[in-house]
Amino acid sequence: MERGERSCQAVLPFGVAALDQRLPEGGLRLGALHEVIGGGNDGAYAAAAALFAAGILARLEGPVLWCLTYPDLFAPALAAAGLHPDRVIYAEAGDETAILQVMEEGLRHGGLAGVVGETAKLPMTASRRLQLAAETSGGLGLVLRRWRHAETAARFDQPNAAVSRWRISTLPSAPLPVAGVGRARWQVELVRCRGAKPGSWELEACDVQGRLAVPAELADRPAAAADGQHRAAAG
């Protein structure tokens, strides 16, 4: 019965065929907990991970609860990824234990588009509680794994109850024919997902509607060549 209920849960497609086809239900499962990590330890990777989460939430309706311990979130950047600051409720907590508790309360509330929590640690017991709260309300839970010390980063591979795990790395922008900076690019990696194989895609970062896109020169390649590149990146 539990498997049957979960199979009927709603999903949010990314709108990128290669990515959505890799996910078991054709998109990111709602009513579930997912975790996102930057591909490195510096601020650029952490920002990319946050904007990836913002782009997901931008395509859902309703307010967003964003739980954090440091007030370093840049609202205009969220808006550029489609998440208008007026939709965001900020909850600044004293430590990571409080972050997870506030996340759980927010997910149980049921009136939110999603709940984001920035934390280095995601213990199994806490993640199970978050997953259960998300399943009960149908809300989307996103854990942004952030750390400021190498020893904390080493704990990232410890198991937890999140349905999927994503890693976002920054890539050079495409050159423009005129002076300026092109649309940001990311390496979007599906590290782990229930019912799906890992994968990696080079994509253009979220636009003002929160949507990812395949770079034009990659979209024009034969499918077999593009798939080969994704497999190589995943390896």
C-alpha positions as CSV (number, residue, x, y, z in Angstrom):
1,M,0.0,0.0,0.0
2,E,2.8,2.4,0.9
3,R,4.5,1.8,-2.5
4,G,1.2,2.4,-4.3
5,E,0.6,5.7,-2.5
6,R,4.1,7.0,-3.3
7,S,3.8,6.0,-7.0
8,C,0.8,8.4,-7.3
9,Q,2.6,11.4,-5.8
10,A,3.0,14.5,-8.0
11,V,6.3,15.3,-9.7
12,L,7.8,18.5,-11.0
13,P,9.5,18.0,-14.4
14,F,12.7,20.0,-15.0
15,G,11.8,20.5,-18.7
16,V,15.0,19.0,-19.9
17,A,14.2,15.7,-21.6
18,A,17.4,13.9,-20.9
19,L,17.2,14.7,-17.2
20,D,13.5,14.0,-16.8
21,Q,13.8,10.7,-18.6
22,R,16.4,9.6,-16.1
23,L,14.1,10.2,-13.1
24,P,11.8,7.3,-12.3
25,E,8.6,9.4,-12.4
26,G,9.6,11.9,-15.1
27,G,10.5,14.7,-12.7
28,L,11.4,15.6,-9.2
29,R,9.1,14.0,-6.7
30,L,7.0,16.3,-4.6
31,G,6.0,15.3,-1.1
32,A,9.6,14.2,-0.6
33,L,13.0,15.3,0.7
34,H,15.9,16.0,-1.6
35,E,19.4,17.1,-0.9
36,V,21.6,19.5,-3.0
37,I,25.4,20.1,-2.6
38,G,27.8,22.4,-4.4
39,G,30.6,20.7,-6.4
40,G,33.3,22.4,-4.3
41,N,34.0,24.2,-1.1
42,D,34.1,27.8,-2.3
43,G,31.2,30.3,-2.4
44,A,30.6,30.0,-6.1
45,Y,29.6,26.3,-5.8
46,A,27.4,27.0,-2.8
47,A,25.7,29.8,-4.7
48,A,25.1,27.5,-7.7
49,A,23.5,24.9,-5.4
50,A,21.3,27.6,-3.8
51,L,20.2,28.9,-7.2
52,F,19.4,25.3,-8.4
53,A,17.1,25.0,-5.4
54,A,15.6,28.4,-6.0
55,G,14.9,27.5,-9.6
56,I,13.0,24.4,-8.5
57,L,10.9,26.4,-6.0
58,A,10.3,29.1,-8.6
59,R,8.2,26.7,-10.6
60,L,5.9,25.9,-7.7
61,E,3.1,28.1,-6.4
62,G,3.0,29.5,-2.9
63,P,5.4,30.8,-0.2
64,V,8.8,29.2,0.5
65,L,10.3,28.8,4.0
66,W,14.1,29.1,3.8
67,C,15.9,28.1,7.0
68,L,19.5,29.2,7.6
69,T,22.0,30.0,10.3
70,Y,23.9,32.7,8.5
71,P,22.0,35.6,6.8
72,D,24.1,35.5,3.6
73,L,21.4,34.7,1.1
74,F,21.3,37.3,-1.8
75,A,17.7,38.0,-2.6
76,P,18.3,39.5,-6.1
77,A,20.1,36.4,-7.2
78,L,17.1,34.3,-6.1
79,A,14.9,36.6,-8.2
80,A,17.2,36.1,-11.2
81,A,16.5,32.3,-10.8
82,G,12.8,32.9,-10.8
83,L,12.2,33.0,-7.0
84,H,10.8,36.4,-6.1
85,P,11.9,37.6,-2.6
86,D,8.3,38.4,-1.7
87,R,7.6,34.6,-1.7
88,V,10.4,33.8,0.7
89,I,10.0,33.6,4.5
90,Y,13.4,33.5,6.2
91,A,13.9,31.6,9.4
92,E,17.3,32.2,11.0
93,A,18.1,29.6,13.6
94,G,20.9,29.3,16.1
95,D,22.3,26.0,15.0
96,E,21.8,23.1,12.7
97,T,19.7,21.1,15.1
98,A,17.2,24.0,15.2
99,I,17.4,24.2,11.3
100,L,16.2,20.6,11.0
101,Q,13.4,21.2,13.6
102,V,12.1,24.3,11.8
103,M,12.2,22.5,8.5
104,E,10.1,19.7,10.0
105,E,7.5,22.1,11.3
106,G,7.4,23.9,8.0
107,L,6.9,20.7,6.0
108,R,4.1,19.5,8.4
109,H,2.4,22.9,8.0
110,G,1.3,22.0,4.5
111,G,0.7,25.6,3.2
112,L,4.1,26.1,1.7
113,A,5.4,25.5,-1.8
114,G,8.6,24.1,-0.3
115,V,11.0,24.2,2.6
116,V,14.8,24.7,2.3
117,G,17.2,24.1,5.1
118,E,21.0,24.9,5.0
119,T,22.9,22.5,7.0
120,A,26.2,20.5,6.9
121,K,24.8,17.5,8.7
122,L,21.8,15.4,7.8
123,P,21.5,12.5,10.3
124,M,19.4,9.5,9.3
125,T,16.8,10.0,12.1
126,A,16.3,13.6,11.2
127,S,16.1,12.9,7.5
128,R,13.5,10.2,8.1
129,R,11.4,12.7,10.1
130,L,11.7,15.3,7.3
131,Q,10.8,12.7,4.7
132,L,7.7,11.6,6.6
133,A,6.6,15.2,7.1
134,A,7.0,15.9,3.4
135,E,5.0,12.8,2.5
136,T,2.2,13.7,4.9
137,S,1.8,17.3,3.7
138,G,2.8,16.8,0.0
139,G,5.4,19.6,0.4
140,L,8.8,19.7,-1.1
141,G,11.8,19.5,1.2
142,L,15.3,20.6,0.0
143,V,18.4,20.3,2.2
144,L,21.3,22.4,1.0
145,R,24.4,20.7,2.4
146,R,26.8,23.5,3.3
147,W,30.0,23.3,5.4
148,R,32.8,25.5,6.3
149,H,35.3,22.9,7.5
150,A,36.8,19.9,5.6
151,E,36.0,17.4,8.3
152,T,32.3,18.2,8.0
153,A,32.5,17.7,4.2
154,A,33.8,14.2,4.7
155,R,30.4,13.2,6.2
156,F,28.5,14.0,3.0
157,D,28.4,10.3,1.9
158,Q,26.8,9.1,5.0
159,P,23.4,7.5,4.3
160,N,20.1,9.4,4.9
161,A,16.5,9.2,3.8
162,A,16.5,11.8,1.1
163,V,14.9,10.5,-2.1
164,S,17.6,12.1,-4.3
165,R,21.0,13.7,-4.0
166,W,22.2,16.4,-6.5
167,R,25.6,18.0,-6.9
168,I,25.9,21.3,-8.8
169,S,29.3,22.6,-10.1
170,T,30.0,25.8,-12.0
171,L,31.3,25.8,-15.6
172,P,32.6,28.6,-17.8
173,S,29.9,30.5,-19.6
174,A,29.7,30.3,-23.4
175,P,31.6,33.1,-25.2
176,L,29.5,35.9,-26.6
177,P,30.1,37.6,-30.0
178,V,30.2,40.9,-28.2
179,A,31.6,42.0,-24.9
180,G,29.8,40.6,-21.8
181,V,29.2,37.5,-19.8
182,G,27.0,34.7,-21.2
183,R,24.4,32.7,-19.3
184,A,25.9,30.8,-16.5
185,R,26.5,27.0,-16.9
186,W,26.4,24.2,-14.4
187,Q,27.4,20.6,-14.3
188,V,24.2,19.0,-12.8
189,E,24.9,15.6,-11.3
190,L,22.3,13.2,-10.1
191,V,24.5,11.4,-7.5
192,R,21.8,9.2,-6.1
193,C,18.1,8.6,-6.6
194,R,15.7,5.8,-5.7
195,G,14.9,3.9,-8.8
196,A,17.3,5.7,-11.1
197,K,20.9,5.5,-12.2
198,P,23.3,8.4,-11.5
199,G,23.8,10.9,-14.4
200,S,25.5,14.1,-15.2
201,W,24.5,16.9,-17.6
202,E,26.0,20.2,-18.7
203,L,23.2,22.7,-18.6
204,E,22.6,26.4,-18.7
205,A,21.7,27.8,-15.3
206,C,18.2,28.7,-14.2
207,D,16.6,31.6,-16.1
208,V,14.0,34.1,-14.6
209,Q,11.4,31.4,-14.8
210,G,13.6,28.9,-12.9
211,R,14.2,26.8,-16.0
212,L,17.3,25.0,-17.0
213,A,18.3,24.6,-20.6
214,V,20.6,22.5,-22.8
215,P,23.3,24.7,-24.4
216,A,22.6,25.2,-28.1
217,E,25.8,23.5,-29.3
218,L,25.1,20.4,-27.2
219,A,21.4,20.3,-28.3
220,D,22.6,20.2,-31.9
221,R,24.8,17.2,-31.3
222,P,23.7,13.6,-32.2
223,A,22.0,11.9,-29.3
224,A,24.6,9.2,-29.1
225,A,27.4,11.6,-28.8
226,A,25.7,13.7,-26.2
227,D,24.8,10.6,-24.2
228,G,28.4,9.5,-24.3
229,Q,29.6,12.8,-22.9
230,H,27.1,12.5,-20.1
231,R,28.2,9.0,-19.2
232,A,31.9,10.2,-19.2
233,A,31.0,13.1,-17.0
234,A,29.1,10.8,-14.6
235,G,32.1,8.5,-14.4
